[in-house]
């Protein structure tokens, strides 16, 4: 049986109080939202905070609202289950709703939050193991060691970003609002990521993700999310593909595509030049989708960082790119399974 290490739990009732606790305890404290990823990682001794600062009672982190200019603002503590069941949001941001609905299983989605998924720790089959297992191997670059077991001689961690909502938010040009000791700052989600699996997010110590803003110009567009995994539920993605397509007068006017679970950060692929101008059906569309799939196959080179044959995962990239783009155009549900 894996046991949690000893820790104190603080339950602040305001954002200011939560930030004060994090500042007071420094590196000994971590925030906890739904805890669906953090607590298993603590059992594996990947994190051993002395204090957990619960965000459950912080009202500033909850709620969904529209701004005066039509943007949609989602509180970071919005549960994934609530996002997945929101019919109005499904019309405004279908790819995001589908991605939220494919995270883990229903029990975990009832606890997990949007902010927690955006800031999910990277994953690797050499890292997400028990302390005993990792110790026997000599640890790794990401935690306690100096060797990368994925890339021989590698000097940078290549643990994979595995957060399903992140690529969907990238196709929507989302902005993340952080609050910290130095006040509030806003970051375009595309600028959040680093190519380093050990620390793949530009988040300062003591900062909290407060909200996610979706610009009005990206709302109401067609979108879809495709997820490759071994089982139809529970599993992290072996590959995630988010697509957004804009259509006017029967032709594509813009498109965005982003993939995840292949490297330390989600990867945006510039498929718009290949798709813009194509009709929504027929041979011309088929050719445009094939070109986008070929670009994705060329750009995406999975590593042996998560379970699943990396060569097979790469061959599934163009398959899921075509399926997800077509699902977005057809207004179909999410693409998942094999």
N, C-alpha and C positions, 0 to 999 in steps of 0.2 A: 504494500500500500504506500502510495506517495502522499506525504504529509506537507502541509503548508508550513513554512518557517514562521516563527513568532513575529507578530507585528501589532502595532496599535492602529485602531481605526478612528479617524476623525470625521465628523459629519457636519461640516459648515453649512450654514443656512443662507449664505450669500456669496456672490462671486468675489467680493473684496476679502471676505474671511477665508475663502479657499486659497486665494493668492497669498495672503499673509501666512497661512500655515505652510505652504510650499516654500516660501522664502525663509521662514524661520528654521525649517528642518533641512533645507538645502538638498544635498545629494542623498540624504537618508529617507526622503519622501518621494512618493509617486502618486499621481492622481489615479483614481479608479472610476470608470464609468459603469459599463455593464459587467466588466470583469471576465468576460467569456474567453479572452485570450490571456490576459495578465495572470489570472489565478493559476491556470495550468503551467504557465511559464515559471511562476514562483515555485510550484511543486517540483519543477525540474531544476530549481536553483539557478535559473537564468537571470532572475531578478530577486534581490533579497532586501527590499526596503524595510526600514524600521517603522515607518508610518505610512499608512495609506489614507489619502485624502479623498473621501467619497464625494462625488458630484451629484448624487441622487437628489439632494435637497436644495440645490442651487437653482432658483427659479429663472435666473437670467439665461440659462442654457437651454431652456425648453420653449417650445412653441414654433408655429409656422406663421409667417405674416407676409403681406405684400407691401412694398414701399410705394411712395407717391409716384415714382417713375416706373412702376410695374415690375420691378425686380422681386424675386421670391427669396425670402430669407428663412433658412431652416436652422433651428437650434441644434447645437452639437449633441445634446442629450436626447434628440428625437430617436425613438426606438426604430430599429429596422423593420419590425413587424408593422408598425404604424405607417411607415413609408410604403411598404409593399401593399398595404390595404387601402391606400388613399386614392380614391377614384379620380378626384380632381387633379391630383399630382400626376396620375397616370396619363392624363390628357396633355399636361404641360411638359412633362419630362419622362416619357415612357421608358427610355433606356435606364435611367436611374432607378425607377420603381422596379423594373425587372431585375436589375443587379441586386437591389436590396432583398428581393424575394428569393434570390438564389443563394444567399449567404447561409451556410450551415444548414440547420434544420429549424423547425418552428419553435422548439423550446429555446434554442439559443437566440433566435431573432426576437423573441419576447423580452430578452434581457439586453442584447447587444444594441449599440447606438451608432448613429451615423458618424459622430466624431471619433468613436473608438475604431470604426472600420477604416476611416480615412488615415488614422495614425497607427494602424496595425503594424506590429513589429514584422520585419522581414523574416522569412522562413528558409530553412535549409535542412536537408535530411541528416546532416552532420552536426547540426546545432540543436534542433528541437528533439532532444533526447534527455534521458535522465542524467544526473550528475555522475553516477557510477559508470554509465556507458561512455560519456564524454571523457571522463578521467582515464578510462582504459585505453582510449584512442589517443590520448595526449592533447585533448581539447582542440580548439580551432581559432582562427583569426578573430571571429566575432566575439568569442567569450573565452578568456583565460589562457589562450594558446597563441602560437606564432605561425601555425601551418594552415594553409588552405587545402582541404581534402578534395575540393572540386577541381581546382586548377593547380596543377603541379608547379610549385615555385611561385604561385600567385602571391602578390603583396597587398591586394585589395579584396575585401570580402565581396562575394558574389551571391549572398543569400537573396532570395527572390521576394519582390513585392507581391503580395498575394491578396490585396484588398480589392474586392469586387466593385465597390462603389467608386473608387478613385478614377478608373478609366472613363466611366460614365460621366463623372463630374468634369473630367478634362474635355470631353467632347462638347460640354455645355459652357466652357470657358468660365467655370466657377471661380469665385474669390473666397478665400478663407479669412475669417476674422479671428485674430489672436489677441488675448489680453495678458499682459505680464507686468513685471515690476516697472517697466518704462512706459506703460500705457498700452493703447491699442495700436495694432498694425494690421494691415490687410495685405495678403499675398495671393497672387494669381496661382491657382493650383498647379499650373504647369511649371512654376518657378519653385515649388516646394521641394522637389526631389533632387537628391544627389546620387551619383553613380557609385555608391559605397553601401554595401549591404549591412555594414556594422552601424551606420548612422545615415540612413537614406533620406532624412527629412531636415529641412532648415527650420528647426524649432529651438528657441533659446531656453535655457534652464528656467524653470518657474513659470513658463508661459502655458496658457490653456487655450485650446481651440474653443471659441465661443459660438460661432455660427458659420454657415455656408451660404453664400449669396449666389443665386442663379440669375444672370442678366435677362431682362425682358426680351431682348432680341433673340435669345436662344430658346425661349419657351414656346410650347405649342408645335415644335418641329417633330418630324418623325424620328424615331430612334428605336434601338433594340440592344440587347445584351446577349452574348453567347458565352457559355461556360462549359469547358471540357473538364470532366472529372470522372473518377472510376465508378462512383455510385451516384444515384440521382439526388442524393441529399447528403448533408453533413460535411462532405469533403471540401478542403480548400481547392482552388482551381489549379489544374495542370496548365490551363490556358484560359485567359479571359479576353473577350473582344467586345468593345463598346463602339456603337456606330450612331451617328446622327446624320440625317439627310434632309435637305431643304428642297421642296418641290414647288414650282410655280408653272402654271399652264402646261402641265404634263411633262415637264422636263426638270432635271436636277439643276439647282442653282448654287448649291454649296453642299459640302460633306465634310465630316470629321470622323476619324477612326483612331482608336487607341487600344493597345494590347497590354496585358499584364501577366504576371506569374512567370515571366521568362528571364527577367534580370532584376537588378536591385531597384529599378524605378520603372513605372509604367512608361510605355513608349508610344508617342504620338506619331502616326504615319500620315504623310501628306498625300492623301489620295484624291483631294479635290480636283487637281488638274486632270486626273484620269476619268472623273465621273461627271463633272459639270458639263451640261449640255446634252447628256444622254437622256433618252426617254425613260419612262418608268416601266417599260416592258419591251419585249422583242429582242431581235438579234443584236441591235446596237447596244442595248443595256447589257446583254450577256457578255459582249466583248469588253465593255467598260468594267464590269465586275471581275472578269478574268484578269484584266490588267491590274486592278487593285489587289487581287489575290496574289499575283505574281510579284508585285512590289513588296507585299508583306512577307512572302516566302524568302525574298532576297534579303530583307532587312532583319528578320527575326532568326536568331540562332540560339535556341535554348541550351542551357548548360545542365550538367548532371547535379543540379543543386536541390531538386525536390524529387520525390518518387515519380517513377514513370520514365520510360525510355526517351532520352532527349531527341534522338533522331525521329522517332515516331511523333513526338510533340511538335517538332518542326513541320513535319508533313501535314499535320492537322491544322496548321496556321492558315494556309490558303482555303482549306475546306470551311473553317469557321468564319473566316472573313467573308466569303461569298454568302454563306448561309445567314450571317448576321445582317449584312447589308440588304439582302433580299427581304429578310424578316422586317427590317425597318421600313422598307418601301411598301410592303404588303400590309403593314399594321398588324403583323402577327405577334404571337407571344414570344417569350424568350427562347433562345436556342440552347439546348443542353443535352447531355448524354454523349454517346459516341456516334 
